[in-house]
Amino acid sequence: MNNLSKKLVSVTLYIILAISVVLLVMFAMKNSSLSLPEEATVAEKIEAYGSTLDMFIGWAYVLIGLAAAAAIIPSIIQLVTQPKNAVKTIVSLVVVAVLVFVAYAMSDGTVFTSTQLPGYEGPDNVPETLKFADTMIFTTYFLLAGAILSIVYLEVSKLFK
């Protein structure tokens, strides 16, 4: 990383820190100026703190977007500048897509009955949501198993070198 890039990253991080501190101070000032009784309901608390919480949620979205851009953009630049490495990346993406497809094929969208899930009356007990959740769980299991197997392989292969 050259000197200009280091300075740009450093300035960006300080700006992000400054905005976060300003939001925190605004929240603290609003919190100290409000006098809600201890027995206030959740609805009253949301009404009192809602606009501040909306700012924090908005700022969280901005930070997530910046983190995603910081992770994706350099990878795309590297793919364009070094096309030989693009083949490895595409192969790994295909492997992950196959894992997700297998996880989707294994997942079950059976709706839970009231005896299996007592007291739940929410909107998420539908086949599409359950199948998606199962797919994500199975994908996580596959990736976790892959990570553990690669760690074991690397450690065992070091013994034979």
C-alpha positions as CSV (number, residue, x, y, z in Angstrom):
1,M,0.0,0.0,0.0
2,N,1.5,3.3,-1.0
3,N,1.8,6.4,1.1
4,L,-1.2,8.1,-0.4
5,S,-3.4,5.1,0.2
6,K,-2.3,4.9,3.8
7,K,-3.2,8.6,4.3
8,L,-6.6,8.2,2.6
9,V,-7.5,5.2,4.8
10,S,-6.3,7.0,7.9
11,V,-8.3,10.1,7.2
12,T,-11.4,8.0,6.3
13,L,-11.1,6.1,9.6
14,Y,-10.8,9.4,11.6
15,I,-13.9,10.8,9.8
16,I,-15.8,7.6,10.6
17,L,-14.7,7.8,14.2
18,A,-15.7,11.5,14.5
19,I,-19.1,10.9,13.1
20,S,-19.6,8.0,15.5
21,V,-18.5,10.1,18.5
22,V,-20.9,12.9,17.4
23,L,-23.8,10.5,17.2
24,L,-22.9,9.1,20.6
25,V,-22.7,12.5,22.2
26,M,-26.1,13.4,20.6
27,F,-27.6,10.3,22.1
28,A,-26.1,11.0,25.5
29,M,-27.4,14.6,25.4
30,K,-30.9,13.5,24.4
31,N,-30.8,10.7,27.0
32,S,-29.9,13.2,29.8
33,S,-32.6,15.6,28.7
34,L,-35.4,13.1,28.7
35,S,-37.1,12.1,31.9
36,L,-39.0,8.9,31.3
37,P,-40.4,7.1,34.4
38,E,-39.0,3.7,35.1
39,E,-42.3,2.0,34.4
40,A,-42.5,3.5,30.9
41,T,-43.7,1.1,28.3
42,V,-41.6,0.0,25.3
43,A,-43.8,2.1,23.0
44,E,-43.1,5.2,25.1
45,K,-39.4,4.5,25.0
46,I,-39.4,4.0,21.3
47,E,-41.3,7.2,20.8
48,A,-38.8,9.1,23.0
49,Y,-35.7,7.6,21.5
50,G,-37.0,6.7,18.0
51,S,-35.3,9.4,16.0
52,T,-32.0,8.9,17.7
53,L,-32.2,5.1,17.2
54,D,-33.1,5.8,13.5
55,M,-29.8,7.7,13.2
56,F,-27.9,4.9,14.7
57,I,-29.5,2.3,12.4
58,G,-28.8,4.5,9.4
59,W,-25.2,4.9,10.5
60,A,-24.9,1.2,10.9
61,Y,-26.2,0.7,7.3
62,V,-23.5,3.2,6.1
63,L,-20.8,1.3,8.0
64,I,-22.0,-2.0,6.7
65,G,-22.0,-0.6,3.1
66,L,-18.5,0.8,3.6
67,A,-17.2,-2.5,5.0
68,A,-18.8,-4.4,2.1
69,A,-17.3,-2.0,-0.4
70,A,-13.9,-2.2,1.2
71,A,-14.0,-6.0,1.0
72,I,-15.4,-6.3,-2.6
73,I,-13.8,-3.4,-4.6
74,P,-10.2,-4.4,-4.0
75,S,-11.1,-8.0,-5.0
76,I,-12.7,-6.8,-8.2
77,I,-9.7,-4.6,-9.0
78,Q,-7.4,-7.6,-8.5
79,L,-9.5,-9.8,-10.7
80,V,-9.3,-7.3,-13.5
81,T,-5.5,-6.6,-13.1
82,Q,-4.5,-10.3,-12.6
83,P,-6.8,-12.4,-14.8
84,K,-4.8,-15.7,-14.0
85,N,-6.1,-15.4,-10.4
86,A,-9.6,-14.9,-11.7
87,V,-9.9,-18.6,-12.6
88,K,-9.1,-19.6,-9.0
89,T,-11.7,-17.1,-7.7
90,I,-14.4,-18.3,-10.2
91,V,-13.7,-21.9,-9.2
92,S,-14.1,-21.1,-5.5
93,L,-17.3,-19.2,-6.2
94,V,-18.7,-22.2,-8.1
95,V,-17.8,-24.5,-5.2
96,V,-19.6,-22.3,-2.8
97,A,-22.6,-22.1,-5.1
98,V,-22.7,-25.9,-5.3
99,L,-22.5,-26.1,-1.5
100,V,-25.4,-23.7,-1.2
101,F,-27.4,-25.7,-3.8
102,V,-26.8,-28.9,-1.9
103,A,-27.8,-27.2,1.3
104,Y,-31.0,-26.0,-0.4
105,A,-31.7,-29.5,-1.6
106,M,-31.3,-30.9,1.9
107,S,-33.4,-28.2,3.6
108,D,-37.0,-28.8,4.7
109,G,-39.8,-26.3,4.5
110,T,-42.3,-28.2,6.7
111,V,-44.4,-25.8,8.7
112,F,-44.3,-26.4,12.5
113,T,-47.5,-27.3,14.2
114,S,-48.8,-25.6,17.4
115,T,-47.6,-28.6,19.4
116,Q,-44.1,-28.4,18.0
117,L,-43.9,-24.6,18.5
118,P,-46.3,-23.7,21.3
119,G,-47.2,-20.1,21.7
120,Y,-45.7,-18.9,18.4
121,E,-48.2,-17.0,16.3
122,G,-45.6,-15.0,14.2
123,P,-45.5,-14.6,10.4
124,D,-42.3,-16.6,9.9
125,N,-43.7,-20.1,10.2
126,V,-44.0,-20.5,6.4
127,P,-42.3,-22.9,4.0
128,E,-40.2,-20.3,2.2
129,T,-38.7,-18.8,5.4
130,L,-38.1,-22.2,6.9
131,K,-36.4,-23.5,3.8
132,F,-34.2,-20.4,3.6
133,A,-33.2,-20.8,7.3
134,D,-32.4,-24.4,6.8
135,T,-30.3,-23.6,3.7
136,M,-28.3,-21.0,5.7
137,I,-27.8,-23.4,8.6
138,F,-26.6,-26.3,6.4
139,T,-24.4,-23.9,4.5
140,T,-22.8,-22.8,7.8
141,Y,-22.3,-26.4,8.8
142,F,-20.6,-27.2,5.4
143,L,-18.3,-24.1,5.7
144,L,-17.5,-24.9,9.3
145,A,-16.6,-28.5,8.4
146,G,-14.5,-27.2,5.5
147,A,-12.6,-24.8,7.8
148,I,-12.0,-27.5,10.4
149,L,-10.8,-30.0,7.8
150,S,-8.5,-27.5,6.2
151,I,-6.9,-26.7,9.6
152,V,-6.4,-30.3,10.3
153,Y,-5.0,-30.9,6.9
154,L,-2.5,-28.0,7.2
155,E,-1.3,-29.1,10.6
156,V,-0.9,-32.8,9.5
157,S,0.9,-31.8,6.3
158,K,3.3,-29.7,8.4
159,L,4.3,-32.9,10.2
160,F,5.4,-34.6,7.0
161,K,7.5,-31.7,5.7
